[in-house]
């Protein structure tokens, strides 16, 4: 089965930090080719952030901080390839599809290799740096854990700082909590 990265947005920060944020759910590639031959010191602030940590959405040509490994059909891959090749023509001036398709194929193959061996839903982040006249990429995977350093098996995944529980109570008093009074009460007991 083919695995490809899809953009994901866990919060609104991508809309703030990137000049163009990727649309959540679109196919993605590393996009490092957009920085080839460019001095990162000459980039604007938002371009520098994209250089450091952006993964490229193929449809929007916008940036995403994270992508998620997703199973894809061969037709999905073909569609992503076509879209990326068309973007290389429209946005970067490739002369035609014959020239754009091999470049798009190379980038999409890299994206596919990046996902190989990872479970569906694994998050991938990227960190780029300028090194020895080239660009160095480091990829990091973020997987949900069954336990963390602060949990124990008996917590059954409820080892987060807060656990929200909905109740059927309509009592408005039950919805209010006076932390100061609670702390006062605790200190006197």
Beta strands, then each sheet from edge to edge (+ up, - down):
strand 1: 2-8
strand 2: 28-29
strand 3: 55-57
strand 4: 63-64
strand 5: 66-72
strand 6: 123-131
strand 7: 134-142
sheet 1: 1+ 5- 6+ 7-
sheet 2: 2+ 3- 4+
end
